[in-house]
Amino acid sequence: MKVAVDAGVMLVAYAGEGAAQRECADAIEAVLAEDVLVVTAAEMAGFVDLITDNGHFENPPELVDVAALCNDYASAANVEIAENQADDLVAALALLREHGLPATKLGAALQAASLRRLGVEQLLTLEPPLYAEFKFVRALSPGR
């Protein structure tokens, strides 16, 4: 089975604290132990942007270290870094129209459309309600 993860879960897993950090890290490790972890290129880019932001972190990791982590993911046999395609954007805009959603939901719709094309039915996210209208993807919060 393929299970996707979003940038928020990755961020908390690698730079979070306490129970939330452990839940996110455990969720990623559980997928890696049994399934294929899917990260879209857009979510990986979002993770890099978030984790290196010195506006959010007093001492963010160096880009070279984050790049090494991304390369480790990309080279793992059970990780798929998936490209977003132009058709995903068209499908995402159609989802917004179909469900009467505002443009502010475009990011979630794009993620959902990409995952549908990739045959991924489960997404680990910190914000499952963002995906409530997209019944073809099961959005789960780590630890729940």
DOLUMPA-445397 format. One record per atom (N, C-alpha, C): residue in three letters; x, y, z; residue number from 0; atom name. Coordinates in nm, 4 decimals, decimal comma. Example, Ala and Ser with C-alpha at 12.3 -4.5 7.8 and 13.67 -1.06 7.14 Angstrom:
! DOLUMPA-445397
residuo_u_v_w_num_atomo
ALA_1,3190_-0,5690_0,7800_0_N
ALA_1,2300_-0,4500_0,7800_0_CA
ALA_1,3200_-0,3300_0,7800_0_C
SER_1,2850_-0,2250_0,7080_1_N
SER_1,3670_-0,1060_0,7140_1_CA
SER_1,2900_0,0030_0,7870_1_C
//
This chain:
! DOLUMPA-445397
residuo_u_v_w_num_atomo
MET_0,0848_-0,1181_0,0000_0_N
MET_0,0000_0,0000_0,0000_0_CA
MET_0,0891_0,1242_0,0000_0_C
LYS_0,0399_0,2283_-0,0638_1_N
LYS_0,1090_0,3567_-0,0637_1_CA
LYS_0,0400_0,4506_0,0334_1_C
VAL_0,1201_0,5192_0,1151_2_N
VAL_0,0681_0,6166_0,2118_2_CA
VAL_0,1465_0,7458_0,1913_2_C
ALA_0,0755_0,8555_0,1743_3_N
ALA_0,1403_0,9857_0,1544_3_CA
ALA_0,1575_1,0570_0,2881_3_C
VAL_0,2512_1,1488_0,2886_4_N
VAL_0,2759_1,2326_0,4056_4_CA
VAL_0,2892_1,3762_0,3570_4_C
ASP_0,2409_1,4701_0,4369_5_N
ASP_0,2536_1,6101_0,3952_5_CA
ASP_0,3678_1,6789_0,4686_5_C
ALA_0,3967_1,8008_0,4268_6_N
ALA_0,5095_1,8773_0,4809_6_CA
ALA_0,4955_1,9026_0,6304_6_C
GLY_0,3753_1,9241_0,6774_7_N
GLY_0,3542_1,9512_0,8193_7_CA
GLY_0,3929_1,8342_0,9074_7_C
VAL_0,3546_1,7137_0,8674_8_N
VAL_0,3897_1,5941_0,9449_8_CA
VAL_0,5409_1,5744_0,9424_8_C
MET_0,6017_1,5941_0,8270_9_N
MET_0,7473_1,5801_0,8180_9_CA
MET_0,8165_1,6826_0,9073_9_C
LEU_0,7669_1,8051_0,9066_10_N
LEU_0,8269_1,9109_0,9882_10_CA
LEU_0,8213_1,8754_1,1368_10_C
VAL_0,7058_1,8336_1,1842_11_N
VAL_0,6920_1,7995_1,3254_11_CA
VAL_0,7776_1,6773_1,3592_11_C
ALA_0,7851_1,5804_1,2678_12_N
ALA_0,8655_1,4606_1,2921_12_CA
ALA_1,0133_1,4940_1,3095_12_C
TYR_1,0620_1,5922_1,2346_13_N
TYR_1,2043_1,6237_1,2366_13_CA
TYR_1,2415_1,7443_1,3210_13_C
ALA_1,1453_1,8316_1,3495_14_N
ALA_1,1794_1,9527_1,4248_14_CA
ALA_1,0797_1,9837_1,5354_14_C
GLY_0,9895_1,8911_1,5621_15_N
GLY_0,8902_1,9148_1,6656_15_CA
GLY_0,9417_1,8766_1,8032_15_C
GLU_0,8504_1,8797_1,8984_16_N
GLU_0,8843_1,8467_2,0367_16_CA
GLU_0,7756_1,7597_2,0965_16_C
GLY_0,8130_1,6867_2,1989_17_N
GLY_0,7173_1,6145_2,2810_17_CA
GLY_0,6401_1,5068_2,2092_17_C
ALA_0,5160_1,4873_2,2568_18_N
ALA_0,4314_1,3797_2,2062_18_CA
ALA_0,4011_1,3943_2,0578_18_C
ALA_0,3777_1,5166_2,0119_19_N
ALA_0,3459_1,5374_1,8705_19_CA
ALA_0,4617_1,4931_1,7817_19_C
GLN_0,5837_1,5260_1,8238_20_N
GLN_0,7010_1,4865_1,7456_20_CA
GLN_0,7098_1,3343_1,7394_20_C
ARG_0,6924_1,2694_1,8514_21_N
ARG_0,7018_1,1235_1,8558_21_CA
ARG_0,5935_1,0590_1,7702_21_C
GLU_0,4698_1,1120_1,7766_22_N
GLU_0,3594_1,0568_1,6975_22_CA
GLU_0,3868_1,0684_1,5483_22_C
CYS_0,4366_1,1836_1,5061_23_N
CYS_0,4658_1,2030_1,3631_23_CA
CYS_0,5816_1,1146_1,3176_23_C
ALA_0,6876_1,1094_1,3972_24_N
ALA_0,8018_1,0244_1,3625_24_CA
ALA_0,7610_0,8774_1,3597_24_C
ASP_0,6831_0,8341_1,4579_25_N
ASP_0,6369_0,6951_1,4616_25_CA
ASP_0,5499_0,6621_1,3411_25_C
ALA_0,4636_0,7552_1,3022_26_N
ALA_0,3756_0,7320_1,1873_26_CA
ALA_0,4567_0,7140_1,0594_26_C
ILE_0,5572_0,7982_1,0397_27_N
ILE_0,6433_0,7856_0,9215_27_CA
ILE_0,7199_0,6537_0,9263_27_C
GLU_0,7759_0,6209_1,0415_28_N
GLU_0,8519_0,4959_1,0557_28_CA
GLU_0,7640_0,3740_1,0324_28_C
ALA_0,6394_0,3789_1,0775_29_N
ALA_0,5478_0,2662_1,0570_29_CA
ALA_0,5200_0,2453_0,9080_29_C
VAL_0,5006_0,3533_0,8355_30_N
VAL_0,4790_0,3408_0,6909_30_CA
VAL_0,6038_0,2836_0,6253_30_C
LEU_0,7195_0,3364_0,6607_31_N
LEU_0,8445_0,2891_0,6007_31_CA
LEU_0,8705_0,1407_0,6306_31_C
ALA_0,8228_0,0915_0,7438_32_N
ALA_0,8437_-0,0483_0,7808_32_CA
ALA_0,7547_-0,1443_0,7023_32_C
GLU_0,6387_-0,0967_0,6587_33_N
GLU_0,5398_-0,1870_0,5984_33_CA
GLU_0,4969_-0,1513_0,4570_33_C
ASP_0,5055_-0,0256_0,4199_34_N
ASP_0,4439_0,0212_0,2964_34_CA
ASP_0,5406_0,1083_0,2161_34_C
VAL_0,4854_0,1809_0,1220_35_N
VAL_0,5603_0,2780_0,0433_35_CA
VAL_0,5160_0,4175_0,0870_35_C
LEU_0,6124_0,5003_0,1232_36_N
LEU_0,5850_0,6376_0,1628_36_CA
LEU_0,5916_0,7254_0,0382_36_C
VAL_0,4873_0,8019_0,0147_37_N
VAL_0,4801_0,8911_-0,1006_37_CA
VAL_0,4844_1,0352_-0,0512_37_C
VAL_0,5732_1,1131_-0,1107_38_N
VAL_0,5815_1,2568_-0,0828_38_CA
VAL_0,5827_1,3258_-0,2177_38_C
THR_0,4856_1,4134_-0,2404_39_N
THR_0,4888_1,4860_-0,3675_39_CA
THR_0,6030_1,5872_-0,3638_39_C
ALA_0,6524_1,6204_-0,4804_40_N
ALA_0,7620_1,7169_-0,4899_40_CA
ALA_0,7224_1,8496_-0,4258_40_C
ALA_0,5961_1,8897_-0,4422_41_N
ALA_0,5503_2,0153_-0,3824_41_CA
ALA_0,5554_2,0090_-0,2301_41_C
GLU_0,5182_1,8956_-0,1717_42_N
GLU_0,5239_1,8814_-0,0256_42_CA
GLU_0,6682_1,8752_0,0237_42_C
MET_0,7565_1,8107_-0,0527_43_N
MET_0,8976_1,8068_-0,0138_43_CA
MET_0,9556_1,9477_-0,0172_43_C
ALA_0,9203_2,0242_-0,1187_44_N
ALA_0,9670_2,1627_-0,1262_44_CA
ALA_0,9118_2,2441_-0,0089_44_C
GLY_0,7865_2,2207_0,0268_45_N
GLY_0,7279_2,2891_0,1418_45_CA
GLY_0,7993_2,2548_0,2706_45_C
PHE_0,8363_2,1286_0,2870_46_N
PHE_0,9115_2,0849_0,4044_46_CA
PHE_1,0456_2,1571_0,4123_46_C
VAL_1,1177_2,1625_0,3011_47_N
VAL_1,2482_2,2303_0,2987_47_CA
VAL_1,2308_2,3773_0,3345_47_C
ASP_1,1293_2,4402_0,2782_48_N
ASP_1,1034_2,5812_0,3066_48_CA
ASP_1,0747_2,6030_0,4552_48_C
LEU_0,9913_2,5184_0,5125_49_N
LEU_0,9541_2,5339_0,6533_49_CA
LEU_1,0699_2,5072_0,7489_49_C
ILE_1,1426_2,3999_0,7266_50_N
ILE_1,2438_2,3588_0,8235_50_CA
ILE_1,3679_2,4482_0,8214_50_C
THR_1,3900_2,5188_0,7108_51_N
THR_1,5070_2,6074_0,7021_51_CA
THR_1,4722_2,7529_0,7307_51_C
ASP_1,3481_2,7799_0,7702_52_N
ASP_1,3010_2,9167_0,7928_52_CA
ASP_1,3478_2,9689_0,9288_52_C
ASN_1,4419_3,0612_0,9275_53_N
ASN_1,4918_3,1144_1,0549_53_CA
ASN_1,3906_3,2071_1,1213_53_C
GLY_1,2807_3,2359_1,0562_54_N
GLY_1,1716_3,3089_1,1200_54_CA
GLY_1,0925_3,2201_1,2156_54_C
HIS_1,0978_3,0901_1,1927_55_N
HIS_1,0276_2,9942_1,2789_55_CA
HIS_1,1207_2,9213_1,3751_55_C
PHE_1,2472_2,9103_1,3366_56_N
PHE_1,3430_2,8368_1,4183_56_CA
PHE_1,4626_2,9242_1,4499_56_C
GLU_1,5023_2,9224_1,5753_57_N
GLU_1,6175_3,0013_1,6173_57_CA
GLU_1,7454_2,9539_1,5491_57_C
ASN_1,7606_2,8237_1,5390_58_N
ASN_1,8788_2,7644_1,4754_58_CA
ASN_1,8341_2,6571_1,3761_58_C
PRO_1,7812_2,6978_1,2613_59_N
PRO_1,7351_2,5974_1,1656_59_CA
PRO_1,8533_2,5181_1,1098_59_C
PRO_1,8271_2,3960_1,0663_60_N
PRO_1,9359_2,3176_1,0079_60_CA
PRO_1,9859_2,3839_0,8797_60_C
GLU_2,1087_2,3569_0,8484_61_N
GLU_2,1676_2,4087_0,7253_61_CA
GLU_2,1037_2,3387_0,6055_61_C
LEU_2,0964_2,4104_0,4949_62_N
LEU_2,0370_2,3545_0,3744_62_CA
LEU_2,1088_2,2263_0,3316_62_C
VAL_2,2399_2,2203_0,3486_63_N
VAL_2,3139_2,1004_0,3098_63_CA
VAL_2,2657_1,9787_0,3886_63_C
ASP_2,2312_1,9960_0,5162_64_N
ASP_2,1810_1,8856_0,5985_64_CA
ASP_2,0394_1,8451_0,5574_64_C
VAL_1,9573_1,9443_0,5269_65_N
VAL_1,8208_1,9160_0,4828_65_CA
VAL_1,8242_1,8481_0,3457_65_C
ALA_1,9123_1,8948_0,2586_66_N
ALA_1,9268_1,8316_0,1271_66_CA
ALA_1,9696_1,6865_0,1410_66_C
ALA_2,0587_1,6583_0,2351_67_N
ALA_2,1017_1,5200_0,2582_67_CA
ALA_1,9838_1,4339_0,3026_67_C
LEU_1,8991_1,4871_0,3907_68_N
LEU_1,7809_1,4144_0,4349_68_CA
LEU_1,6878_1,3872_0,3164_68_C
CYS_1,6654_1,4893_0,2342_69_N
CYS_1,5804_1,4728_0,1158_69_CA
CYS_1,6393_1,3690_0,0208_69_C
ASN_1,7699_1,3710_0,0039_70_N
ASN_1,8354_1,2724_-0,0819_70_CA
ASN_1,8218_1,1318_-0,0246_70_C
ASP_1,8281_1,1198_0,1083_71_N
ASP_1,8074_0,9889_0,1713_71_CA
ASP_1,6673_0,9366_0,1405_71_C
TYR_1,5693_1,0240_0,1513_72_N
TYR_1,4321_0,9849_0,1155_72_CA
TYR_1,4264_0,9427_-0,0305_72_C
ALA_1,4807_1,0255_-0,1186_73_N
ALA_1,4714_0,9994_-0,2619_73_CA
ALA_1,5396_0,8690_-0,3027_73_C
SER_1,6429_0,8299_-0,2308_74_N
SER_1,7153_0,7083_-0,2680_74_CA
SER_1,6628_0,5819_-0,1999_74_C
ALA_1,5713_0,5968_-0,1052_75_N
ALA_1,5167_0,4803_-0,0349_75_CA
ALA_1,4249_0,4006_-0,1281_75_C
ALA_1,4348_0,2702_-0,1189_76_N
ALA_1,3569_0,1828_-0,2059_76_CA
ALA_1,2065_0,1933_-0,1813_76_C
ASN_1,1682_0,2265_-0,0592_77_N
ASN_1,0258_0,2301_-0,0254_77_CA
ASN_0,9721_0,3722_-0,0088_77_C
VAL_1,0380_0,4679_-0,0751_78_N
VAL_0,9908_0,6062_-0,0764_78_CA
VAL_0,9769_0,6498_-0,2217_78_C
GLU_0,8650_0,7123_-0,2510_79_N
GLU_0,8402_0,7655_-0,3849_79_CA
GLU_0,8249_0,9170_-0,3747_79_C
ILE_0,9186_0,9893_-0,4341_80_N
ILE_0,9035_1,1343_-0,4469_80_CA
ILE_0,8316_1,1539_-0,5795_80_C
ALA_0,7081_1,1974_-0,5722_81_N
ALA_0,6218_1,2017_-0,6900_81_CA
ALA_0,6107_1,3429_-0,7454_81_C
GLU_0,6193_1,3525_-0,8746_82_N
GLU_0,6035_1,4813_-0,9419_82_CA
GLU_0,4573_1,5215_-0,9447_82_C
ASN_0,4345_1,6509_-0,9328_83_N
ASN_0,3024_1,7048_-0,9627_83_CA
ASN_0,3002_1,7296_-1,1124_83_C
GLN_0,1861_1,7068_-1,1741_84_N
GLN_0,1742_1,7253_-1,3181_84_CA
GLN_0,0716_1,8334_-1,3483_84_C
ALA_0,0795_1,8863_-1,4687_85_N
ALA_-0,0137_1,9916_-1,5096_85_CA
ALA_-0,1583_1,9445_-1,4966_85_C
ASP_-0,1834_1,8183_-1,5282_86_N
ASP_-0,3191_1,7652_-1,5164_86_CA
ASP_-0,3684_1,7660_-1,3720_86_C
ASP_-0,2755_1,7594_-1,2763_87_N
ASP_-0,3149_1,7655_-1,1348_87_CA
ASP_-0,3752_1,9015_-1,1023_87_C
LEU_-0,3175_2,0064_-1,1584_88_N
LEU_-0,3708_2,1408_-1,1348_88_CA
LEU_-0,5099_2,1542_-1,1959_88_C
VAL_-0,5261_2,1038_-1,3158_89_N
VAL_-0,6575_2,1074_-1,3808_89_CA
VAL_-0,7588_2,0309_-1,2958_89_C
ALA_-0,7196_1,9126_-1,2472_90_N
ALA_-0,8089_1,8322_-1,1642_90_CA
ALA_-0,8393_1,9018_-1,0317_90_C
ALA_-0,7389_1,9678_-0,9733_91_N
ALA_-0,7595_2,0390_-0,8467_91_CA
ALA_-0,8590_2,1530_-0,8633_91_C
LEU_-0,8450_2,2273_-0,9712_92_N
LEU_-0,9401_2,3366_-0,9967_92_CA
LEU_-1,0810_2,2814_-1,0184_92_C
ALA_-1,0904_2,1667_-1,0841_93_N
ALA_-1,2210_2,1027_-1,1030_93_CA
ALA_-1,2806_2,0604_-0,9685_93_C
LEU_-1,1953_2,0101_-0,8787_94_N
LEU_-1,2437_1,9735_-0,7447_94_CA
LEU_-1,2976_2,0946_-0,6697_94_C
LEU_-1,2279_2,2074_-0,6810_95_N
LEU_-1,2766_2,3291_-0,6146_95_CA
LEU_-1,4146_2,3662_-0,6674_95_C
ARG_-1,4296_2,3635_-0,7996_96_N
ARG_-1,5595_2,3974_-0,8598_96_CA
ARG_-1,6671_2,2967_-0,8192_96_C
GLU_-1,6332_2,1686_-0,8278_97_N
GLU_-1,7283_2,0617_-0,7973_97_CA
GLU_-1,7824_2,0719_-0,6547_97_C
HIS_-1,6981_2,1085_-0,5614_98_N
HIS_-1,7377_2,1144_-0,4204_98_CA
HIS_-1,7684_2,2558_-0,3722_98_C
GLY_-1,7631_2,3541_-0,4623_99_N
GLY_-1,7915_2,4916_-0,4248_99_CA
GLY_-1,6940_2,5462_-0,3225_99_C
LEU_-1,5662_2,5104_-0,3373_100_N
LEU_-1,4638_2,5498_-0,2403_100_CA
LEU_-1,3905_2,6756_-0,2852_100_C
PRO_-1,3413_2,7531_-0,1887_101_N
PRO_-1,2669_2,8750_-0,2227_101_CA
PRO_-1,1258_2,8424_-0,2721_101_C
ALA_-1,0652_2,9392_-0,3374_102_N
ALA_-0,9291_2,9231_-0,3897_102_CA
ALA_-0,8281_2,8949_-0,2788_102_C
THR_-0,8597_2,9329_-0,1552_103_N
THR_-0,7675_2,9061_-0,0440_103_CA
THR_-0,7491_2,7566_-0,0196_103_C
LYS_-0,8361_2,6741_-0,0745_104_N
LYS_-0,8251_2,5284_-0,0604_104_CA
LYS_-0,7510_2,4642_-0,1781_104_C
LEU_-0,6909_2,5475_-0,2649_105_N
LEU_-0,6231_2,4932_-0,3824_105_CA
LEU_-0,5082_2,4006_-0,3451_105_C
GLY_-0,4301_2,4335_-0,2440_106_N
GLY_-0,3188_2,3474_-0,2031_106_CA
GLY_-0,3652_2,2077_-0,1649_106_C
ALA_-0,4707_2,1989_-0,0850_107_N
ALA_-0,5252_2,0691_-0,0454_107_CA
ALA_-0,5840_1,9966_-0,1659_107_C
ALA_-0,6514_2,0701_-0,2516_108_N
ALA_-0,7093_2,0082_-0,3717_108_CA
ALA_-0,5995_1,9561_-0,4642_108_C
LEU_-0,4903_2,0297_-0,4769_109_N
LEU_-0,3787_1,9851_-0,5601_109_CA
LEU_-0,3166_1,8585_-0,5016_109_C
GLN_-0,2967_1,8570_-0,3709_110_N
GLN_-0,2426_1,7370_-0,3059_110_CA
GLN_-0,3366_1,6189_-0,3294_110_C
ALA_-0,4661_1,6395_-0,3085_111_N
ALA_-0,5635_1,5319_-0,3264_111_CA
ALA_-0,5661_1,4830_-0,4711_111_C
ALA_-0,5658_1,5741_-0,5665_112_N
ALA_-0,5684_1,5350_-0,7081_112_CA
ALA_-0,4431_1,4566_-0,7457_112_C
SER_-0,3286_1,4999_-0,6964_113_N
SER_-0,2034_1,4280_-0,7242_113_CA
SER_-0,2082_1,2878_-0,6659_113_C
LEU_-0,2556_1,2764_-0,5424_114_N
LEU_-0,2622_1,1457_-0,4779_114_CA
LEU_-0,3599_1,0531_-0,5491_114_C
ARG_-0,4706_1,1073_-0,5949_115_N
ARG_-0,5665_1,0237_-0,6688_115_CA
ARG_-0,5004_0,9689_-0,7950_115_C
ARG_-0,4289_1,0531_-0,8688_116_N
ARG_-0,3603_1,0085_-0,9915_116_CA
ARG_-0,2571_0,9006_-0,9598_116_C
LEU_-0,1911_0,9132_-0,8455_117_N
LEU_-0,0864_0,8187_-0,8058_117_CA
LEU_-0,1417_0,6906_-0,7426_117_C
GLY_-0,2717_0,6843_-0,7203_118_N
GLY_-0,3320_0,5664_-0,6595_118_CA
GLY_-0,3104_0,5583_-0,5094_118_C
VAL_-0,2892_0,6726_-0,4458_119_N
VAL_-0,2680_0,6782_-0,3011_119_CA
VAL_-0,4009_0,7127_-0,2352_119_C
GLU_-0,4425_0,6286_-0,1417_120_N
GLU_-0,5720_0,6494_-0,0775_120_CA
GLU_-0,5623_0,6987_0,0660_120_C
GLN_-0,4407_0,7076_0,1206_121_N
GLN_-0,4247_0,7493_0,2601_121_CA
GLN_-0,3183_0,8579_0,2696_121_C
LEU_-0,3466_0,9614_0,3492_122_N
LEU_-0,2572_1,0750_0,3679_122_CA
LEU_-0,2407_1,1039_0,5162_122_C
LEU_-0,1150_1,1102_0,5607_123_N
LEU_-0,0860_1,1552_0,6965_123_CA
LEU_-0,0715_1,3064_0,6934_123_C
THR_-0,1546_1,3752_0,7697_124_N
THR_-0,1564_1,5205_0,7710_124_CA
THR_-0,1944_1,5714_0,9096_124_C
LEU_-0,1484_1,6907_0,9410_125_N
LEU_-0,1876_1,7529_1,0670_125_CA
LEU_-0,3244_1,8190_1,0563_125_C
GLU_-0,3759_1,8300_0,9332_126_N
GLU_-0,5025_1,8992_0,9108_126_CA
GLU_-0,6012_1,8167_0,8283_126_C
PRO_-0,6488_1,7040_0,8822_127_N
PRO_-0,7441_1,6220_0,8075_127_CA
PRO_-0,8681_1,6962_0,7579_127_C
PRO_-0,9214_1,7954_0,8314_128_N
PRO_-1,0408_1,8638_0,7808_128_CA
PRO_-1,0213_1,9321_0,6440_128_C
LEU_-0,8976_1,9657_0,6090_129_N
LEU_-0,8728_2,0259_0,4771_129_CA
LEU_-0,9129_1,9332_0,3631_129_C
TYR_-0,9182_1,8038_0,3908_130_N
TYR_-0,9432_1,7036_0,2868_130_CA
TYR_-1,0808_1,6395_0,2991_130_C
ALA_-1,1669_1,6936_0,3838_131_N
ALA_-1,2969_1,6324_0,4127_131_CA
ALA_-1,3826_1,6114_0,2881_131_C
GLU_-1,3773_1,7034_0,1939_132_N
GLU_-1,4610_1,6917_0,0735_132_CA
GLU_-1,4077_1,5884_-0,0253_132_C
PHE_-1,2841_1,5512_-0,0138_133_N
PHE_-1,2207_1,4634_-0,1117_133_CA
PHE_-1,2277_1,3191_-0,0608_133_C
LYS_-1,3385_1,2556_-0,0858_134_N
LYS_-1,3677_1,1230_-0,0288_134_CA
LYS_-1,2747_1,0132_-0,0804_134_C
PHE_-1,2017_1,0380_-0,1862_135_N
PHE_-1,1131_0,9367_-0,2434_135_CA
PHE_-0,9788_0,9293_-0,1707_135_C
VAL_-0,9543_1,0214_-0,0772_136_N
VAL_-0,8323_1,0149_0,0032_136_CA
VAL_-0,8722_1,0196_0,1510_136_C
ARG_-0,8160_0,9278_0,2273_137_N
ARG_-0,8439_0,9195_0,3706_137_CA
ARG_-0,7333_0,9968_0,4432_137_C
ALA_-0,7677_1,1122_0,4950_138_N
ALA_-0,6702_1,1981_0,5640_138_CA
ALA_-0,6715_1,1647_0,7119_138_C
LEU_-0,5545_1,1257_0,7621_139_N
LEU_-0,5421_1,0846_0,9027_139_CA
LEU_-0,4351_1,1673_0,9716_139_C
SER_-0,4613_1,2005_1,0957_140_N
SER_-0,3636_1,2695_1,1772_140_CA
SER_-0,2786_1,1640_1,2488_140_C
PRO_-0,1446_1,1790_1,2486_141_N
PRO_-0,0611_1,0818_1,3190_141_CA
PRO_-0,1035_1,0672_1,4657_141_C
GLY_-0,0992_0,9450_1,5146_142_N
GLY_-0,1357_0,9190_1,6531_142_CA
GLY_-0,2844_0,9032_1,6758_142_C
ARG_-0,3620_0,9107_1,5711_143_N
ARG_-0,5085_0,8991_1,5863_143_CA
ARG_-0,5591_0,7756_1,5167_143_C
//
